[in-house]
Amino acid sequence: MIKRTFQCTVCGTEFPATKTKGMTHIGHVKHMYCFKCKTTQPCVQTDVEGTGAKLGVTKWKRKSSQ
């Protein structure tokens, strides 16, 4: 299971989300319920567990299919 960190684009609250298959890139936008805004908001992925990557520093890249 992959742990990802998302940040609400409205209030800036950060919260974790898990994923069982595949991997999404940093900067990925997901619409999630924000407990602070009390509504569904677009949230931006800022971190992926195990990669050490952070938004604006390093971007995760897929391996070439060649």
DRENKE-672905 format. One line per 3 residues: their letters; for each residue y, z, x of N, C-alpha, C, O. Coordinates in pm, whole numbers, plus 32768, in hexadecimal, padded with zeros to 4 digits. Atoms other than C-alpha are relative to their C-alpha. Layout:
BEGIN
a> Y Z X Y Z X Y Z X Y Z X  ...;
// end
This chain:
BEGIN
mik> 7F8B 8000 8054 8000 8000 8000 807C 8000 805A 8083 8049 80BC  7F85 800D 7FB4 8158 7FA1 8083 8070 804D 7FBA 8086 803A 7F42  7F8F 7FB5 8039 827F 808D 804D 8080 7FB7 8026 8098 7F99 809B;
rtf> 7F81 8043 7FEA 83D0 7FE4 8024 8071 8058 7FCD 805C 80A9 7F73  7F8B 7FB5 802E 852D 8078 7FFA 8061 7F9D 7FC0 8080 7F35 7FF9  7F9F 8053 8048 861E 7FE5 7EFA 8080 804F 7FEC 807F 80C9 7FE3;
qct> 7F7E 7FC2 8016 8792 8028 7EC8 8041 7FBF 7F88 8049 7F44 7F7F  7FBB 8031 8077 8847 8008 7D7B 8083 7FBD 802B 80CE 7FF6 807B  7F86 8049 7FDA 895E 7F04 7D99 807D 8037 7FBB 80EC 8015 7FE2;
vcg> 7F8E 7FC9 804A 8A3B 7FC5 7CA4 802C 8086 803A 80A1 8098 805B  7FDA 7F79 7FD5 8A2F 8132 7D15 7FD6 8021 8090 8007 8083 80C9  802A 7FEA 7F75 8980 8119 7E6B 7F8E 8062 8012 7F69 8081 8084;
tef> 8071 7FA3 7FF6 8862 8209 7E19 7F88 7FB9 803D 7F68 7F48 8018  8078 8039 7FC2 872E 81CC 7EF3 7F85 8044 7FC6 7F84 80BD 7FB0  807D 7FC9 8031 85CC 81F8 7E70 7F8C 7FA8 802E 7F9E 7F30 8043;
pat> 8075 8049 7FD0 846C 8194 7EDD 7FB7 7FB6 7F90 7FC1 7FDB 7F1B  8058 8048 805B 8381 809B 7E39 7F89 7FD1 8053 7F98 7FAE 80C8  8077 802B 7FB6 821E 8040 7E9A 7FD1 7F77 7FD0 7FF0 7F4D 7F61;
ktk> 8037 8084 8020 816D 7EF1 7E9F 7F74 7FFC 803A 7F5D 8028 80AA  808A 8002 7FD2 7FF8 7EB5 7EBB 7FD8 7F7D 8042 7F83 7F7D 809B  8025 8082 7FC7 7FE6 7D40 7F0E 8079 7FBD 8040 80E9 7FC8 800E;
gmt> 7F97 804E 7FC1 80B0 7C6B 7FFC 8071 8055 8037 8069 80D0 803C  7F8D 7FBC 7FC7 81FE 7CC0 8096 807E 7FB3 7FD7 807F 7F38 7FD8  7F80 8040 8022 8363 7C7B 8028 8061 8017 8073 8052 8075 80C2;
hig> 7FA0 7FFB 7F91 8487 7C41 8113 8072 8061 7FE5 808D 8084 7F72  7F8B 7FAB 800D 85B0 7D21 8153 8070 7FAB 7FC3 8087 7F3A 7FEE  7F9B 804B 804A 86C8 7CB7 806A 7FCB 7FCF 7F79 8016 7F99 7F28;
hvk> 8040 8026 807E 85D0 7C74 7F4E 8042 804C 7F8C 8057 80C5 7F96  7FBF 7FC1 8074 8674 7CBA 7DFB 7F98 8017 7F93 7F4E 7FBC 7F6F  805D 7FDA 806A 85AB 7D70 7CF1 804F 804D 7F97 809E 80A5 7FB8;
hmy> 7FBC 7FB8 806C 8629 7DE4 7B9F 7FAC 807A 7FDC 7F3B 806E 7FAE  8046 7F82 8016 85C9 7F52 7B7B 8058 8061 7FB3 80D3 8054 7FB1  7FB5 7F99 8047 862C 807D 7AA8 803C 8061 8066 7FF4 8099 80B9;
cfk> 7FBC 7FA1 7FA9 872F 8151 7B5E 8017 8080 7FB1 8058 807F 7F49  7FF4 7F80 8048 871B 82C0 7AFB 808F 8035 7FFE 80B2 8085 7FA7  7F75 7FD1 7FFD 8888 82F8 7B5C 8056 7FB0 7F9D 80A8 7FE9 7F55;
ckt> 7FB4 8057 805C 8917 81CC 7A99 7FC6 8006 7F72 800B 7FE4 7F11  8048 7FF7 8080 8817 8205 7980 7FF1 7F79 7FBB 7FF5 7F70 7F41  8017 8087 8033 87E0 808E 7958 7FBB 7FAC 806C 7FB2 7FD6 80DF;
tqp> 8040 8059 7F9F 872B 7F6C 7A00 806C 7FB6 804E 80C6 7F7A 8013  7F9C 803D 7FA8 87F2 7EEB 7B2A 7FBA 7FAC 806B 7F46 7FC6 808A  803A 8046 7F8E 87B7 7DEB 7C3F 8004 805C 807A 806B 8097 8099;
cvq> 800B 7FAB 7F8A 873E 7EA8 7D73 7FD5 7FAB 8076 7F83 7F51 8067  801C 804D 7F87 872E 7E22 7ED7 7FA3 804E 805A 7FB8 80C5 8072  805E 7FC0 7FA4 860C 7E6C 7FC1 8045 8013 8086 807C 7FB4 80BF;
tdv> 7FBB 7FE2 7F83 8693 7F19 80F8 7FA2 8024 8072 7FCD 8028 80E5  805D 7FD5 7F98 8558 7F83 81B4 7F71 7FE4 7FD6 7F51 7FE2 7F60  8090 8010 8017 83E3 7F41 81D8 7FBA 8062 805C 7FD2 8061 80D5;
egt> 8048 7F9B 7FB1 82FE 805D 824C 7FAE 7FBE 806E 7F69 7F5B 8058  8052 802E 7F91 8264 8026 839F 803F 7F94 8056 8010 7F7C 80C5  7FC4 806B 7FB0 8348 7F0B 8413 8079 8031 804F 809B 7FF5 80B4;
gak> 7F89 7FCE 7FBD 8478 7FD9 8478 807A 7FAB 7FE5 80E5 7FC4 801C  7F91 805B 801D 8551 7EC4 83EB 805D 803E 7F98 8030 8083 7F3D  7F9B 7FD2 8060 8692 7F16 8332 8058 7F89 7FDA 8069 7F2C 8029;
lgv> 7FA9 806A 8031 8777 7E38 8263 8077 7FEE 805F 80BA 804F 8082  7F8F 801F 7FA9 8878 7D8D 8341 7FE1 800A 8094 8033 7FE2 80E7  8023 7FF1 7F73 87C0 7DD9 8487 7F96 7F9A 8026 7FAB 7F48 807F;
tkw> 806F 8059 7FE4 8675 7D20 8487 7FC8 7FCF 7F7B 7FBE 801C 7F1C  8039 8035 807B 85E1 7C3B 8382 7F6E 7FDE 8018 7F4C 7F9F 807C  808E 801C 7FF4 8469 7C28 834B 7FEA 7F6C 7FEB 8024 7F31 7F8F;
krk> 801B 808E 800C 83E4 7AC7 837D 7F6B 7FE9 7FEB 7F17 8030 8021  808C 8024 8016 82A4 7A27 8301 7FCB 7FB4 8079 8016 7F71 80C1  803E 804A 7F92 81B1 799C 83FC 7FFA 7F6D 7FDB 7FE6 7F4A 7F66;
ssq> 8008 808F 8013 81B3 7825 8423 7F74 7FD8 7FD4 7F13 8012 8004  8084 802A 8032 8097 7773 836B 7FC0 7F96 8058 7F58 7F5E 8033  8037 8069 7FA8 805A 7683 848D 7F91 8031 8054 7F59 7FE6 80A3;
// end
